[in-house]
Amino acid sequence: MKKNYTNLYESLFLIGVVSLLFYLMMPQTYDAQEPAPLAEFSTQRALEKVKIMAKHPHYVGSPDHQRIQNYLMRELKDLGLEPTIQSGFTMTEKGTLVKSSNILARIKGTQSSKALLLLSHYDSAPHTKSHGASDDASGVATILEGVRAFLHTKTTHKNDIIIVFTDAEELGLNGAALFVTQHHWAKDIGLALNFEARGSSGPGYMLMETNQGNQKMVHAFSNGNVPYPVSNSLMYSIYKMLPNDTDLTVFREEGKIQGYNFAFIDSHYNYHTEQDYFENLAPTSLAHQGSYLMPLLHHFANADLSNLNSTNDSVYFNIPFGFIHYPFEWIWPMLILVAALLFTFTFIGLGKHVLRIDAVLKGFLPLFGALITTIIIGVVGWWILKLIYPDYTTILQGFTYNGHDYIYAFVAVALGICFLFYQKETSRFTEMNRLFAAIFLWLLINISIALQLKGAAFLILPVLGSVLMLGVFVITQQSKRFWNLLMAVPALLIIVPFITMFPVGLGLKMIPGSMALTVLTFSLLLPILGSFTHKKTWATLCFLIGVSFLVKAHFEAPFTNATAKPNSLLYVLDANHHKAYWTTYDERLDAWNTPFLGPKPKPADALNQNQLYSKYGTAFRWMNSAPVKALPQPEIVFEKDTLRGNRHYYQIRITPKRKVNRYDIFIKNNIILQHLKANGVTALAHGNKIGGGTSNKILSYYLTENEPLVFSFDVPANQKPQLELMESSFDLLENPLFSVPYRPKNQMPTPFVLNDAIVVLKKIAPTPSVQQAH
């Protein structure tokens, strides 16, 4: 008997389209052997700049911070520009105070029109002493190399091009705030291009920052003809709901300047860590950033940037080599059209007896069965994995080093479950009868999208493809394999990327969602996958693939020199009570910090009374008594302690007596401070009150050159604020007063939190006497 390989060919087609989709999402090669011509963007030349910048950590206040400033000034001068440095204090609405030093340059255009801003930050994350190769030496290098290539062509352009390398982005977007609120160039800017990173590999995603609607911005981006656009309006909608601020956020909110963010987010586990060094930056991700910059730089250098504001929105998404968009006004007509086609084709199919009402209704059983089963397996499976590998929880980013293996494993299991649930044949053309349930559920999803999340409205297009599969079947009374494969392409191009993107972007906790989305995609492809014979064999194959990836993940689970385990240790001196403690954020201690915390440490609740900001809500977990070290205490002077009518005015100067990096000021008795001013500046968007909220922190000051903190405020005369200082230095492992060994190479400091620090807690006590003002 001649074997029928149709199912194999169909599966190879589906796999091929998906593989081609991911392959064409970004450049896969770059000029590694020989730099590109001088008139073109060279990834190799940009990488050389990254390597220089990422040689050492260069966070604000670090010794290498000044080296990076000097290097960037030289680079801009070598381009024939006249760079300047803008320095000054800013305090953000969250109370982060720092002296920033922005690096600025301007390329004049032929007309006095709105300027194009090229934006990136040059400081690295402080608490882990990150080298900042991806975040954000890659962005700075992209701009330097792009501007070099642009200037080399001597292309005449209408708009001025402003280059801003901001400082202190990692602390609180302070450099951006300094430029937007205090530099006269800010009012000249019509559009900003911001280059960022939240990982060290993967495609660069375009995320817009808009004040109202996005329609003009979408059209403008489309007209730039970017060769590898990766973006969609669902990401835009989700981004607006998440607390992921960038420098561009400050430009939009404070300066009413809109723009585009370009950021790669894969290998998220390297973000803000010690491992963000040059060798971990994927060259193709840098090449992708360059592929955004060059066409957009040429386009926007001559485009009208005077008014990109809009009250209308557009749906948009990318496909290989394409960027598709249409107005929100099309959402409901497209939804109604698909619904009308579905019910028309179903009515005709029932009339022709190629569809049966009982078979159509039974189609909901395997669909919901597969959905519920996969979600349960996803939730329980990830919970079990965290029990088996408890150290996974130490990776605060939520994406483990072997995270991609888990995505592939659970997606393969979801496909196997689908084949099992859809294996029973109830009638001829069972898969077409069952397709109605899938399309109907997708219609309900799209109705919800149209009401609540319009940015995801492009998901109606794969549904249209499946409706047209059903329509051709009803009309011809035959399932057309080639037509079905063609109509499957929208689902593969539009939905499949989200199956991997959600866990990469939002963490492996999204695995149940990826599995559910796999089932929903499978259901739209029922005319193809549902017609496979030997579904148990296909299910078995999927399960074996899933198990293979789980085995692979197991062998890659141990931490190594290249995939280090995060951990933490701090020394806290309570100068108020002359006591000291070792403390950690770690739930599970290891061989490095156990000698300090001891075998039976105490819960660290007493050290959490002062609420430090943490992106992931991390708090001290364990503590143990430590020897009291003779640390030089900060000098606290009340320069003003004055009554004026019914208000009490304070001005306090705190001067460090050792090399420190950070001051945090806390209010202990929940009094609201008014007219807070620190080092000559007030907080942005704070009004004139601070305190009395859920956090007792007033401000965080990151020191440069040990410059003192001077802050002032007033309170009602009958209230006495109880203030406390937390003084921190990032030198626990280097300070000669301590004998803390450096970590083994398979460990690194936990990111996003104060770490490897020597902390002094000290009350800010008022002077004994109070003068009455006259």
Protein Blocks (a to p, Z undefined) as FASTA:
>chain_A
ZZdfklmmmmmmmmmmmmmmmmmmpcfbdcfkbccdfkbccfklmmmmmmmmmmpccbeh
iaklmmmmmmmmmmmmmnopacdddddddddfkopacdddddddddddfbdcdddddddd
fbdcfklopghlmmomkmmmmmmmmmmmmmmnopacfbdcdddddehklnnommmmmmmm
mpcklmmpmbdcddddfbjedjdddddddfkbmklmmmmmmmnopabdcddfklmmmmmm
pccdcfklmmmmmnopacdddddfehkllgopaklcfklpcfklmmmmmmmmmmmmmmmm
mmcfkbmcdfbdcdddddehiacdddfklmmmmmmmmmmmmmmmmmmmmmnopacfklmm
mmmmmmmmmmmmmmmmmmmmmmmmmmmmmmlmmmmnopafklmmmmmmmmmmmmmmmmmm
mmpcfbghklmmmmmmmmmmmmmmmmmmmmmmmmlmmmmmmmmmmmmmmmmmmmnopacf
klmmmmmmmmmmmmmmmmmmmmmmnojklmmmmmmmmmmmmmmmmmmmmmpghklmmmmm
mmmmmmmmmmmmmmmmpccfklccdddddddddfknopacdddfbfbdcfklmmmnopbd
cdfklmmmpccddfklpacfbdcddddddddddddddfbdcdehjaccdddddddfbdcf
bdcdddfklpacehiaeehiacehkljaeejilbfcfbdcddehhiacdddddddfkbcc
ddddddddfklmmmmkbccdcddfkbccdehiaehiacddddddddfbdcddZZ
